[in-house]
Amino acid sequence: MNRRTPLLAASTLGALTLSLTLAGCTTSAPESSVAADCEPAHEGLSTFTDGTLTVGVPENLPYSGTTGSDATGADVDVLKLVAETECLDIAFVPITYANGIAMITEQNQTDIITGGWYVTEERAEQVGFTSPTQYDAMAIISEDGIDTVDELEDAGAVGSGAGFSWEADTSALLGDNYKSYPGTVEMKQDLANGRIQAALDGYAVAVVAYADTDYQVATIQPDDRIAVTENPPIISFPIDPENSDLSDAISELIDTWREDGTLAGLLDEYGLADLMVPADVAETSLR
């Protein structure tokens, strides 16, 4: 946002309490579920909470979402396999897209975060990135299935989730007709209430978010007025920039799984296998 959109407010006392509990910041740490004879793929990895990979989770399916003290989604499944392979417990902390990076770099509450984050140069100055997993695409949500920039200009008021890599181009193009939203939920409500006539979101998220509506989700056609339509955004995991050993280990696992089909299998559970970033592109991505 990558990303990028949503939503679960971790600033409330209840969410903060849950975050601290899940992150192992209680007076008595939960018993480890890792077998005593487990042999990690990489020895000596360190995490904020010893022996536990603490993962930030925004509500942004199909990438990530919470279910009680557990979490699910394409990103989550990848990191669950990472934890299993590295003989680490895994804990989940609710985050928002507004505080996600700060939860790593300032608050030291998470080692890594999920949610379909776009790799951008601006973010790479704040946080580390692992090897990427998949692409995303800019989607237009409308009643009529519009899919071109020309149609978007004529649509009326247009909303977009804040922090997307198309934001500068679309806000300049649409002027007063452009409205920014903190997340998909708020934007979807205004679309349904007629306050906006079209919405912009990541394609995978939009397909899930609007599945129960009559709105159509269309991938926007390439147009040089919006650069991201010609160069699809790449999704990766933001990670503690000071913990290069952990970042390198996770990147190596992702690259291995890219080659042996494991990553495609995980993404396919959510209909994202066709969006997997190929090895040659992954090698040149920001890390």
Secondary structure, DSSP 8 states (H G I E B T S, - for coil): ---------TTSHHHHHHHHHHTT-SSS-----S-TT---SSTT---SBTTEEEEEE-SBTTTBEEETTEEESHHHHHHHHHHHHTT-EEEEEE--TTTHHHHHHTS---SEE-S-EE--HHHHTTSEE-S--EE--EEEEESS---SHHHHHTSSSEEEETT-TTHHHHHHHHGGGEEEESSHHHHHHHHHTTS-SEEEEEHHHHHHHTTTSS-EEEE----TTSGGGTS--EEE-EE-TT-HHHHHHHHHHHHHHHHHSHHHHHHHTTT-GGGB--HHHHTTS--
